[in-house]
Amino acid sequence: MRSRYKPWAIEYLKTNTQNEFFLNEDSIEENRIFSFINERDTFLEIGPGRGQFILTMAAKFPNFNFLVIELDKSIAGSTLKKIDDAKLSNVKLIAGDFYVLSKLLKKDCFCGIFLNFSDPWPKKRHEKRRLTSPNFLVEYAKVLKSDGKIYYKTDNDLFYEYSLEKFNEYKWNIVYQNENYDSLENDFDVETEFEKRYKEEGIKIKRLVLEKTELTLKEVIE
């Protein structure tokens, strides 16, 4: 879903940096990111939507750290404002590109990655932008710990079928699969804004939990 341009959010992003990390060559910034990730088990969300999911998870699981990355500056600024308002110490934001982050990070650093209602990019020419395309799956395998997991939810049938095909192709182990999912069924999850609306409209939610394995790594290396 496309977001509206919010000038105030972009300005907020520039002037409120306490809970924001930056992707640059500055070793101080790298150390801030590494310190946060190494402090405790850390989970990454790619694309926060309106931010409800990551904030609710951070409040529900205070013994974990949560990092969210978002390329769109309007969405990032809006999410950062909500993080600041929540006054939670275990959630931080990066307004930037996941590929840049993955190149910066060492291997095996995240316990899990959340992909909630990602843009399906339905046109074939946009396949590389899909968050479950092969190029992304390779990077996920690098930054996840040995038993790290991808937590995936979507309302889009075609995107679900595409993602399932790619996860199988790249040898991710499916530990949970539900094509009519209710977030109340799983303790390590919360309902997103989009999820609530979709369910009210009678749209079925598809959910997968996938685990990185030795075969996943072998597929990446080859």
Beta strands, then each sheet from edge to edge (+ up, - down):
strand 1: 20-21
strand 2: 42-46
strand 3: 65-69
strand 4: 91-94
strand 5: 110-116
strand 6: 144-154
strand 7: 173-178
strand 8: 206-211
sheet 1: 1+ 4+ 3+ 2+ 5+ 6+ 8- 7+
end
